[in-house]
Amino acid sequence: MKSLKNGTDTLTNSVTAISEFGFWIICENKEYFITFNDYPVFKKVRVDKIFNLKFISPKQMYWPEIDIDIEVEALEKPNMFPLIYK
């Protein structure tokens, strides 16, 4: 007999916090930090636009109001993606 899972999974794909250095996102139960040094365009936009995050696939994030997308693989393996968004 298997036990049922208690409670409800509350993790969702979303921005969780913003600091002066960047912001954190949760994607598929993993947390990533997106730095303003690597993605400076985010430093120039209002906070509400950073929180307006959509997932256009399970591994691709999109901010429609500022027309920016980032693939999760670029955050997991940054050495494979040496170009920095300007």
C-alpha positions in Angstrom: 0.0 0.0 0.0 1.3 3.4 -0.9 0.8 6.5 1.3 -0.8 9.5 -0.3 1.2 12.7 -0.6 0.3 15.1 2.2 -0.7 18.7 1.3 -0.4 20.5 -2.0 2.7 21.3 -3.9 3.1 25.1 -3.6 6.1 25.5 -5.8 5.3 27.1 -9.1 7.4 28.5 -11.9 7.8 32.1 -10.9 10.0 34.9 -9.8 10.4 34.6 -6.0 12.6 37.6 -5.0 14.5 40.5 -6.3 17.6 42.1 -4.9 19.9 44.9 -6.0 22.1 42.2 -7.7 19.4 40.2 -9.6 16.4 38.0 -9.0 15.6 34.4 -8.2 13.2 32.2 -10.1 11.8 28.8 -9.4 11.5 26.5 -12.4 10.6 22.8 -12.1 11.4 22.8 -8.4 14.9 24.3 -8.9 16.0 27.8 -8.0 18.0 30.0 -10.3 19.6 33.4 -9.8 19.6 35.8 -12.8 22.1 38.5 -12.2 21.8 42.1 -13.5 25.4 41.9 -14.6 24.6 39.0 -17.0 21.2 40.4 -18.1 21.5 44.2 -17.6 18.2 44.9 -19.4 16.3 43.6 -16.3 17.9 46.3 -14.1 16.3 49.0 -16.3 12.7 47.8 -16.0 10.0 48.1 -13.4 9.8 45.3 -10.8 6.2 44.4 -11.9 7.5 43.6 -15.4 10.1 41.2 -13.9 7.4 39.4 -12.0 5.3 39.1 -15.2 7.0 35.8 -16.2 5.5 33.3 -18.6 6.7 29.8 -19.6 6.4 29.2 -23.3 7.8 25.7 -22.8 8.8 23.7 -19.7 12.4 25.0 -20.2 11.9 28.4 -21.7 10.9 31.6 -19.8 9.5 34.7 -21.4 8.8 38.2 -20.2 6.2 39.5 -22.7 6.3 43.1 -21.6 10.0 43.5 -22.3 10.2 40.8 -25.0 13.0 38.7 -23.4 13.3 35.0 -23.2 15.8 32.8 -21.4 16.2 29.1 -21.7 16.8 27.2 -18.4 19.8 25.4 -20.0 21.5 28.8 -20.3 21.2 29.2 -16.5 22.2 25.6 -15.7 25.3 25.6 -18.1 26.3 29.2 -18.5 29.7 28.2 -19.9 27.9 26.8 -23.0 26.3 30.1 -23.6 29.1 32.7 -23.4 27.2 35.6 -24.9 25.7 38.0 -22.4 22.5 39.7 -23.2 22.9 43.5 -23.6 
